[in-house]
């Protein structure tokens, strides 16, 4: 249901019949909470997050569009996460192959201001949905609504902050042996080593041509997050660690211990849309008991 969240910002609460829930703010089209059917919060949200435009909310799932990072002329990560989206009144029905009806469709169109910095007309529909097993599904449909025949290109990420019990006890499977651009080493290209990722210092890597499935294993909680993605060939792994954590006003000094960003993204090869063309980028997040072996 639609209600007032922090600082009176509008938010939608989704509840699934078996008890899982999610919350998405119209500001930024920003998912800030995803709870399993035991009411456990699965996303990280900084205790110092500033729910006040134009600052993006620190945590949850920021939408990076139409530009990932500082790779272009716009502000860091583009402007979608700094705008207030609207709710689509009569969204098309949810695919019948899943029982859940817990979803909301949000829409973003460029403001006059945006057209100055990014002169392209688009329609962005974001569907946030809870599946029957409590999976969280985000589907983005971005259409080029340019009438004068101009194509446009963009880069994109679902900048997901997962909540973990202790970053030094976390492993990521699915990215080993892949090439990545290292944001800490001048965005140069390297090849990942042969076994699961572990974390003992700042990491900021853009993995290229990644598999559709990535597993994040929280040893202490005996919980595995599974990220399934479609239309998003890259994946960013980020943890600021202590120095960068202290440098962020909207992030607690020790909060790096309790989060890991694994971001389904399209960065290396920008997506180009001709007028009338639509791009679809989907991510499905699930949290399963860690007896789950990543081979499944
Ligand atoms: O996704 C990794 C990253 O690009 C890092 O370089 C860091 O800047 C992070 O995003 C957070 O960016 P933000 O603009 O939200 O502070």
Boltz pocket constraint, residues with backbone or C-beta under 6 A from the ligand:
constraints:
  - pocket:
      binder: B
      contacts: [[A, 56], [A, 69], [A, 76], [A, 77], [A, 159], [A, 183], [A, 204], [A, 236], [A, 237], [A, 238], [A, 261], [A, 263]]
      max_distance: 6.0
